[in-house]
Amino acid sequence: MKTVVFLGDGMADEPFAGLDGKTPLELAEHPGMDAMASGGVFGMTRTVPIGMPPGSDTANLSVFGYDPKIYYSGRSPLEAASMGIPLSLEDVTYRCNLVTLSGGTDAADAVMVDYSSGEISSAEAAELIDFLRPHLTSAGIELYAGISYRHCLVLRGAADGTDLTPPHDITGRPVRDYLPKNGNAELLTGMIRRSYELLADHPVNRKRVEAGLNPASSVWFWGEGRKPALTPFREKFGVERGSVISAVDLVQGIGVCAGLDIVRVPGATGNYTTDFAAKGRAAVEAFRNGAQFVYIHVEAPDECGHHGQAKEKIWSIEQIDEKIIAPVLDYLRGCGEPWSALVMPDHPTPLAKLTHTADPVPFAMLRYDSAGGTQRRFTETEARKTGLFVDEGCRLMPELLKK
């Protein structure tokens, strides 16, 4: 059997005043999602366990079928796995964002202007990380360059327990009250302050400012964790070969830790400028090359939610439907063997809040032998109307893969 997951990161939302009280899913045209909602199992599910932070880490683990209450060990070690960074059980890792801070001579007095430094390019970011490395690291402290604004810090043989705040949660706020606390706070805060001094007049930032772009004026640490231990996907679900398609280190890292193949797609950017069609083609090609399971993750709606970009979020949802869902479902319907498909967000990223929430999300699960049913739209409101609620999102995967 062939199985696909269409994951629109942050696709769910709340009624938004800027959209006349509608959500992006309600305003977007998405006939593929609607067909799945109409012909299959349609309802709501909770992907983030009560009491856990509403991150893409916990939520995507749920969608992959791993209970975050059992398997979650932090966000950054999943990203480290994607980057090929070797870790021991004694090491502690952190996501290192390149961010835009402004308004003070000391980082502690500045405001979080942009958690992504204007979606800085990977080439620019690598130059800045290479510049910072000799100033911020020493024996047992390692800094690795990743993609765009997303990088990784590793403390070898270190304690954990640091209280940290994701930078996308404090956009527009002074950072003083959100600097690291407890654990390794002194070390991490010192690195933030030092980077703010060092990057102030770097040539990369001068060029970005001249071009009207946000500079990468500081590092910011969050997502503390240790090496995870996921039961291999093949062992857990009996799938001999599976693939993950994503531009995001976190989701790639879950795939690596689960023993799935990572398909790297040229033109996949992690925002709404991504090549949606290339992801759809890559999924079909993965199936043709023998994959039984493909997890297609698209970050674009989440990034639009974080930036309050309503029009772009609607457009991204429509692109997922047209360029990814439609061609992949067309392939599956003609592949000559049983298949199943799931479409859903991992969590909401409401335009009004600019960050994640832990609220339940809609899902639709369609199988080759589904009998069909009432015509429905794939929206939050329509999903709630069905009355179907799956209290743990990790329970969807066993149902999806059931033969």
Protein Blocks (a to p, Z undefined) as FASTA:
>chain_A
ZZdddddehkaccddfklnopafklmpccfklmmmmmmmccddddfbdghiacdfklmmm
mmnopafklmpgbjklmmmmmnopacdfkbccddddddddehiabfklmccfblngoopa
fklmmmmmmmmmmmmgcehiacdddehjbccdddehiaehiacddfklmgoiafklmgce
ehjlmmmmmmmmmmmmmmmmgfklmmmmmnopacdfbdcdehiacddddddfklmnopab
dcdddfbfklmmmmmmnopacdddehiaoiakbcfklmmmmmmmmmmnopabdcdddfkl
mmmmmnopaklmmmmmmmmmmmmmmmmmmmmmmnopacddddddfbdcdfklopacfbdc
ddddddfklgbiadddddfklmmmnopacfblklmmmmmmpZZ
